[in-house]
Amino acid sequence: MAKKYAFLFPGQGAQAPGMIKDVAEAFPSAKKVIDDVSSITGVDMCRLLWEADAAELSRSDNSQLAITTASLAISAALKDKGIEPAAAMGFSLGEFPALYAAGVLSFEDVIKVVRQRGKIMQKCCEEIAKEGGGKAPGMSAILGLDPQKVKEIVSGIENVYAANMNSSKQTVISGTFDGLTEAEKRATAAGARRAIRLRVAGPFHSPLMQKAADKFAEVLAPVSFADPKITLFSNVTGKQALSGEEVKASAVQHLTHPVLWTDEEAVLAGIIKADNADDWAILEPGPGKVLSGLWAQTEFGAQHEAVPVNTQDAIAAL
């Protein structure tokens, strides 16, 4: 039986200067994706991907477009090898390349939507920073505490929220600069192994992004969302997404709701177990290896490895 593939698409924070240059040089289809994104947006994607520094790439209006482009370029190279997903899930921003992979959005619509999403979120973050006296809002990863304990800690701090349910050992919180600083102190005092401020531009997946969600709803209003053609998952529900209408609604809620990643992992694992697990391979087609690492922390990870795929050599090895 032919191998079945589950694609895990990474989110904001996975970006790195110079990402996927070797892939674009080795696979014309990957370079075409980059060129097509440049044509659609008017942004020089070769410069952004390969010449921008970490600070420039960290802006939401840059990182979201860059990461999406990288994920779609890698997916195009994989398609050249006959590798296409039977299931797709994306972490935060990663839901958008997943929507393309599932046939929910066209290539052009994905790029246009992500471009506007990044701009809207960047503006919202700048407004929150201005209100906070110039201190940038953001996100912090709390390592080594039970997610419920993290929720208890942040419930007592104004403008801080549990945002990403990454694993049983890692919860990401969102908030204002001062709120995160206080939460990090309390988490460390409560026994957290580490509290790490992330390389993102704002307090994503929290109520602080409501203005951005309202603006994004206007962007999505005229966009057509088809029903998924493959198995697709939702960060908002933590379950399989079954209709284009549901996906469209979730895309707006996404900005203010937590990412239920551990729930999605469990559902995917259940599907693989119900099938013949040996027929499945789990790939992370995008910059970084965060999602492969999170998968390894699950009870399913030891039996079924997730593989990062973001270099020419990694693609060639498949």
N, C-alpha and C positions, 0 to 999 in steps of 0.2 A: 504494500500500500504506500502511496506517496506520502511524504512527510507533511504534517500540518504545522503551520507556524503561528505563534502568538507574538504580536509586536507590542512592545512597551515603549511609548514615546516620552522622552524626558521633558521637563518643564523649565521654567525660568530659573536661572542660577547654574544651568549646565553649560552655559556659553564659555568659550575660551578663545583668546586671540589665535588666529591661524587655523581654526578648526576646519577639518575635512578638505584641506587643500590637496592632499595626496589622492583623495577619492575623486575629486574633480579632475585632476590631471590624468587619472587612470581610466575613468569611465566617462565617455562623452555624454551619456544620458544624464549623469549627475551635473556636469557643467551646464548642460542645456537647462536644467531646472534653475540653476543660479542665474543664468542669462534671462530666462523667462520672468523670474521674479523682478529682476532689474527693469525689464521692459514694462511690467505691470505697474510697478510702484514709482519708477523714476529714481530709485536708490541704487547707487553703485554697490552691488552686493559683493563683488570681488574685493573691493576696498574694505567694506564693513567686516566681512568675514576674516580677511587675512592681514589687514593693516591697522584696524582699530585697536586701541589698547583696552585694557580691562575696564577702565572707568567709562569709556564711551560705550562699550558693550553692555555695561550694567544697567543703562537706562532702559526702561520698559519699551520705549518706542524703537529702540535698536535691538535689544536682546530677543524680544518676541519674534521679530521678523527674521533675525539671524538663526535662531534655533529652529524655527519652523522650516526655513529654507534648507538648513543642514539635514534635518530629518527627512524631508521630502527628496533631497538629492541622494541620500543613502538608500532610501526606499527604491528610487529609480534604478540605482546600481544593482540592488538585490533582485529587482524584477528582471534585469538582464540575465541573471543566473537562474531564472525560473522560480524565484523565491517570493511569494506573495502571502499576505496574512489570511488566515481563516478566522482569527480573532484579533481585536485591537483595543488597547486601552492607553490613555495618555494621562500623564500627571499634570494637572493644572493646564498650562498652555499646551502641553502635549496632546490634549484632547483634539486640537484642531488638525494636526496631521493625521490623527486617528479618524477624524470625520472624513477626511479625504480618502484614506485607505478603505473606509467602509462604504464609500460611494454616497455619503450624505451631502457633501458639498463638492462642487467642481473645484478644479485647481485654482482658477482665477478668483472664485469667490473666497476660498480659504485664504489666499494671499491678501485680498482686499480687506477681508474681515479682520485678520490678524494685524494688519497695518493700522487699521482704525482702533482696534482694541489696545494696542500698545500706546498709541498717542493719547487716547482717553485716560488710560490708567496712569501714564506718566504725568499728565496735567493734574489729575486728582491727587497724586502723591506730592506734587510740588505745592499744591494748595494746602494740604495737611501740614507740610513742613513749614510753610509761611505762618500758618496759625500757631505752630509750635515754636515760634521764634527762630526759625531757620534750622531747627533740628530735624533731620530726615526721619520719617517713620520707616518701619521695616518689619523683618521677621527674624526670629531666633529659633534655633533647633535646641531642644532640651533633651539631653541624652542620659539614659539610665534611670529614668523615673517612669512609673506606670502612667499611661495616658490619663486615667481618672484622677491621679494625684496632680498632674499638670493642670487639668481643668479646674480642680479645687483651688489651686494657687492663683490662677489668673482670674477666677471669679471675684476675687476681692480687690482687683486692681482696675482702675478706670481705664478704658480704651485699650485693653489687652484681651485677646481672644485666642482660644485653641483653634488653629486653622488647618493643619495637615496631620491626619492620623497616619504617620509613615510606617510605624511598626510598634511592637510591644515595648520597644526600648527607645523609641524616638518619636517625639511629638513636636511639631513646629507651631510657634505662637506668632501672632501678628499684633502690631500696636504702634503707638506713638513712641518716639525715641525715649522719653522719660519713663513711660509705662513699661517698655521692654527692659530697660535698665533695672527697674525695681523687680520685675518678674524674674529676671536672670539671677538677681541676688537671692530672692526667696527660694528659687528652685535649687540653687547651689546649697543653701542652708538646709534644705529638705532632703539632701542626699543625691542630687543630680551629679552625674559624673562630669558633665561639661555643659555649658550653655554657650552656643556659638551664634553670633550675629551673621546672618546670611548675606550673600552678594545679590540682593534684590532691591528694587527701588521703592517698595512700599509695603503697606500692611494688607497684603492680598488675602482673599478668602475670609474677610471679616466685614462687619457692618460699616467699618470706616470707608469702605469702597462703594457705598450706596449711590453716591452721585455718579460714579463711573458706570455702575450697573444701569442706571436710568438712561444715560447717554448711549450706552452700548445697545440697549433695547431698541433705540431709534435706528441705529445702524443696521440691526438684524431684521427690522420689520419687513423690508422689501425682499429679503434674501430667501430663496427657496431651499428648504431642507428635505431631502428625500429620506425614505425609510432605509435603515442600514441593510446592506447586502451581505454583510458578514456579522459575526458576533461582535458586539460593541458594548462597552461599559461606560457608566456614568460616575464621575466624581461626586456628584450631588447626592445620588441615591445609594451609591455603592453596589448597584445591581446592573444587570444587563439592560441596555436601552433598546426599546423595541420599535419606536416610531420617530420619524423626523420631527413631528410636532413636539414630542417629549424632549428630544435633543435640543431643539431651538429654545424651549423654555428654560432648560437646564443651563444653556450657554449664558443666559443672563444671570440666573441665580448663582451660577458658578463664582461670580466675582465676590459675593458676600457670604457664601456658605463654605463650610469646611470641606476639605478633600478627604473622602472616606476610602483611602487607598487600601488599607488592610482588608476592608470588606470586599473590594473589587478583586484583590488577590485571592481571597478565599473562594469567590465564585468561579474565577478562572481555574483554580486548582480543582474544584469540584467537577468542572466540565472535562478537564484533562483526565481526571481519575475515572470518570464514568465512561470515557472512551478508552482506547488502548494508549496508556501514557507513553509508551515507546514510539508511538507514531507522531508525537508532538516535540517541537523545539521552541524555546522561548528566546526571542531576540530583542535587544534594545537598540533600535536603529536611530541614533542621534548622538550628540556630543555627550561625553562623560559616561559614567557607569553607576550613577546613583541608584537607579531602579533595579539594576541587577544585584546591587548590594542589599537593597531592601528585601528583594525576593529571597536572597540567601538567608535572611533572618527569620523567615517564616518556617513553619513546620513542614512545608512542602519543598523548601529550597534545597535541603540536603539530598532529596531523591531526584530533583529535576532542576538542573542549573539554568539560570538565565545568563545569556552571553551578550556583552556589549559589542556593538558592531558600528565602529566609526572610523576605521582606517582601511586603506587598501588591503593590507595584509589580513585583517579580520574578515573582510568580504571574500577574499580569495580562499580563505581556509574553509568556507562553508561548502 
